[in-house]
């Protein structure tokens, strides 16, 4: 399949369900894809060491090989309203909208 070939998905049933506590569970969804994305220099790890301008917009390629290698790192992590770094010491709970379950599967190569 060419990277330009459109992918069509047919779902005969909903991928969403709500449990007895009112929590929504999504059986399958895309969380990342190989493409070129804009990032400010300040959002790029080691940007100072790389000599990047923190206020300049850089376009970075998300390589599918790297996405596949890192897929497991998404499992059981907070799903955030805004893309910011979080840690156990600074969890930014006010931005949590859910959690990524597991196992995480990369399907794109």
Backbone torsions as a table, in degrees:
resi	resn	phi	psi	omega
1	UNK	NA	130.0	176.1
2	UNK	-70.9	151.6	177.5
3	UNK	-67.9	-11.2	179.2
4	UNK	-95.9	-5.9	179.4
5	UNK	-73.8	123.5	178.9
6	UNK	-66.1	142.2	178.2
7	UNK	-100.5	130.8	178.6
8	UNK	-114.9	133.2	179.3
9	UNK	-121.8	127.8	176.3
10	UNK	-108.3	125.6	178.0
11	UNK	-118.5	116.8	-179.6
12	UNK	-78.6	-13.4	179.9
13	UNK	-141.5	164.9	179.1
14	UNK	-68.7	143.0	174.9
15	UNK	-87.3	1.1	-177.5
16	UNK	-113.2	144.7	171.6
17	UNK	-144.9	152.8	178.0
18	UNK	-113.2	127.3	-178.4
19	UNK	-83.3	-179.7	-175.8
20	UNK	-62.5	-23.4	178.9
21	UNK	-90.6	1.4	179.3
22	UNK	88.2	6.6	178.4
23	UNK	-83.9	133.5	178.0
24	UNK	-87.0	136.8	176.0
25	UNK	-118.8	132.6	178.2
26	UNK	-113.0	117.9	-174.3
27	UNK	-66.0	-39.3	-176.7
28	UNK	-150.1	131.4	176.2
29	UNK	-158.0	155.0	176.5
30	UNK	-82.2	133.2	177.5
31	UNK	-116.3	-11.2	177.9
32	UNK	-161.8	162.6	175.9
33	UNK	-153.6	157.1	177.0
34	UNK	-75.0	119.0	178.1
35	UNK	-169.8	-177.6	175.4
36	UNK	-100.9	126.2	-175.7
37	UNK	-124.7	144.5	176.5
38	UNK	-83.3	133.3	174.9
39	UNK	-135.7	139.3	170.3
40	UNK	-73.3	151.0	179.0
41	UNK	-51.7	-38.3	-179.1
42	UNK	-66.1	-16.0	-179.8
43	UNK	-92.0	-6.3	-175.0
44	UNK	-96.1	125.8	178.9
45	UNK	-56.4	140.0	179.6
46	UNK	60.9	27.7	-177.0
47	UNK	-59.4	-37.7	179.2
48	UNK	-64.9	-45.0	179.1
49	UNK	-63.5	-29.7	179.1
50	UNK	-83.3	-6.6	179.6
51	UNK	74.7	28.9	-177.8
52	UNK	-86.6	144.7	175.7
53	UNK	-75.3	122.0	-176.7
54	UNK	-62.4	-22.3	-177.4
55	UNK	-102.9	0.6	178.2
56	UNK	-88.2	145.4	177.4
57	UNK	-90.5	125.3	177.9
58	UNK	-114.5	144.4	178.4
59	UNK	-104.9	116.5	-176.1
60	UNK	-114.8	140.2	179.4
61	UNK	-87.4	127.1	173.1
62	UNK	-90.1	101.0	-175.9
63	UNK	-72.8	129.8	-179.2
64	UNK	-62.0	-30.7	177.6
65	UNK	-64.3	-42.5	178.6
66	UNK	-70.4	-37.4	177.4
67	UNK	-62.4	-41.9	178.7
68	UNK	-64.1	-42.2	-179.9
69	UNK	-63.8	-31.5	-177.6
70	UNK	-98.8	2.6	-174.8
71	UNK	-56.1	-43.0	-178.2
72	UNK	-61.5	-25.1	-177.4
73	UNK	-70.5	-12.3	177.6
74	UNK	-80.4	-22.4	-173.0
75	UNK	-59.8	131.7	174.8
76	UNK	61.8	27.4	176.9
77	UNK	-99.4	155.9	176.9
78	UNK	-63.5	143.4	173.3
79	UNK	-99.6	118.9	-170.7
80	UNK	-105.8	149.5	176.1
81	UNK	-68.9	-35.1	178.0
82	UNK	-124.6	145.9	-178.8
83	UNK	-80.0	95.1	176.9
84	UNK	-137.2	155.1	175.2
85	UNK	-71.6	139.7	175.9
86	UNK	-132.3	153.5	176.2
87	UNK	-136.3	172.6	176.4
88	UNK	-63.6	-32.3	178.8
89	UNK	-74.8	-30.3	179.2
90	UNK	-132.6	77.7	-171.9
91	UNK	-77.6	-14.1	-179.1
92	UNK	51.3	48.1	-176.4
93	UNK	-57.2	-27.1	-179.8
94	UNK	-66.3	-15.7	179.0
95	UNK	-99.7	-5.0	180.0
96	UNK	-68.9	130.5	173.8
97	UNK	-119.0	-1.5	179.5
98	UNK	167.2	-163.2	179.1
99	UNK	-140.3	141.9	174.1
100	UNK	-79.8	129.4	179.7
101	UNK	-82.3	-148.5	178.4
102	UNK	-164.8	165.0	-4.0
103	UNK	-73.1	154.6	177.0
104	UNK	-96.5	132.0	-176.9
105	UNK	-119.3	133.1	174.8
106	UNK	-95.4	124.1	-179.1
107	UNK	-132.1	92.0	-177.8
108	UNK	-168.9	11.7	-179.0
109	UNK	-119.4	NA	NA
